[in-house]
Amino acid sequence: AVLACMVPEAKAEVARRVGNIRSERERVRAALAKMPGVERVFPSEANFLLVKAKDAKRFNTLAQQGGVLVRNFGQPLQNCLRITIGDVAKNDQLLESLKAL
């Protein structure tokens, strides 16, 4: 299995997926940063974003109503939620559900 990951086709697929995650992360970050219910979107190089919301409970509820689960950290990261970057459709679903913020 490890050797299969080394073939050029597998490397190209990994590079494509990483590129997709990076571009989607930036798109979602920019959209969240413009939302009035978001205080801060922390810098990220990972496949998720950490967001400080004005009202984390409301943020979480709206996301869940839109069919998207986010992780609410509670203490010590008061009002911070972790959002995993998904595919375009799932990210659009999240952003649409948060328009009521």
N, C-alpha and C positions, 0 to 999 in steps of 0.2 A: 504494500500500500504506500509506503514511503517513497519508493522508486517511481510509482505512478504519478506522484505529485511533482516530480522533477522533469517530466516530459514537457516540451515547449507548449503544447496545447493547454496543459494544466496551469503552467505559469501565466500564459496569456489570459486564461479565465480568471485567475486570482487578480491579476492586474486590472482587468475590466471591472470586477466586483468592487475592488478597492476604489477605483475611480468613481464608480456610481455612488458609493457611500460618501465619499468626499464631496461630490457635487450636491447630493441631497442634503448632507449635513449643513452645508453653507446656505442652501436655499431655505431650509427649515429655520436655521438660526436667524437669517435675515427677516423672515416673516414673523417669527416670535418676537424679535426685538422691536418690531413696530406695534405690537399689541399693547393697548393701554393697561392691561392686567398683568403685564410682565415687567418686573423691575430690572432684571438682569439675565442675560444669557452668558454663562461662563465660557471662556475659550475651551476648545476641545480638539483633540487630534484622534479621538476614539470614535466608535460607532454609536455614540450616544451624546446627548446634550444635558447639562445640568442647568436648570432654569430656576430663578428665584421669582416667585409669583407674589403679587400683592395679597392674594387669597388662595393658598394652595388647595384648600378643600374644594373651593369652587372650580378651580382649574382641573383638579382630579375628577370631580363629578361630571363636568362638561366633556372631558376626554372619554370617560367611561360611557356616557350617554351616546357618544359618537362611535362606540365600539373599540376604543383604544385604551389599553392599560398603560398607565405611567406609574412610576414608583415615587411615593411621597415619603421623604426621609424623616420628617418630624424633627425631633431634637437629635443632634445639635445643629442640623442644617434647617433651621426654621424657615418654612415656606419654600423649601427647595424640592424640586421634582426631577427625576431622571427620565429622559425620553430616549428610547432606543430608535435609531434611524432605521426606517424600513424602506420598502420600495416606494415609488412615486405615488401609487394609489393609496397606500396606507398612510403616508405622510400627508397627502391631500385630505384624507379622511380626518386626521388629527387636526389639521389647520382649520378645516371647515367647522369642526365641532367646537373650536375655541373662539370663533368669531364673536360669541356672546360675552366674552370677557370684558 
